[in-house]
Amino acid sequence: MSDGILTSPELRDVSTNGSPIYTLFDVETVDELTADHILRLAAGVLGAVRIRNFAPLQDCADVMASLETCELGAYDEALIYPRIAKLGPAAYDFYSAYGLDKTYWEHAEQSRATRSTLLRGGDPMDVAVERLQRAWGGELIPATSGGRPMFSGMIREITKGAKIHFDEIVREFPGAMDAPPASFLTFNWYLSMPSSGGETVVHRHRWQPSDEQYRDGYGYVDASVEGLPSVTVAPETGDAILFDSRNFHAVLPVDGEGRRVSLSFFLGVTGRGPLALWS
């Protein structure tokens, strides 16, 4: 059992004769993220990467202290329940047949202004981008919609968990992004983690039409991934994780002391070129 990995079922698949098959779906816990990790996630031969001490604990504590002065919004609770508090707009909330509506851009501007002072007068998003850019060895640029840079870098608090779901903007919101990348990764930097609970579970499964029989509101019931390889990642405060957001994934409820708060966004991978960012 590796550090921070509750399950790492490399050998859960079996062939017709009962022999184990290596699934190429594991978690790597590292001290430094590299471009190779990002490319392997995008290629589907790695389940998740946990980066230990992505940022100093003092940075996390300072952002959390600043958040005490902010009133967080939430996803539309008629669609996403239990409640997930957040700072910043998600494309999910503002998509229509005509793309992202005008209130998305207003909310994006307000949220950037609020977030820009949370880290001792600076923006914690700048820290995340700089470190990811260094790992990638190239640019990180905003994804665009209608020629305008999309918002990235939501701060979210998930207390009661999140259902099994997937995130794939091309499939869910066609036309929302000007130049959709080929692969999509989720990045989470944990500003606070509870003493227990709040783990992220990633399943080696991408959406297919037959999954709709398991639909439960915005997500899916456990039967949708029954018997499939999965990994569970238990980051600590200051850590970050990356995984392919097209894979079904979920967040377990917090059952210990402390809050589960992260800075989160998507990374679009197109090869060796720039990584695109959005939320």
Secondary structure, 3 states (H helix, E strand, C coil): CCCCEEECCCCCEECCCCCEECCCCCEEEECCCCHHHHHHHHHCCCCEEEECCCCCHHHHHHHHHHHCCCCCEECCCCCCCCCEEEECCCHHHHEECCEECHHHHHHHHHHHHHHCCCECCECHHHHHHHHHHHHHCCCEEECEECCEECCCCEEEEECCCEEEECCCHHHHCCCCCCCCCCEEEEEEEEEECCCCECCEEEEEEECCHHHHHHEECCEECHHHHCCCCEEEECCCCCCEEEEECCEEEEECCECCCCCCEEEEEEEEECCCCCEEEEC
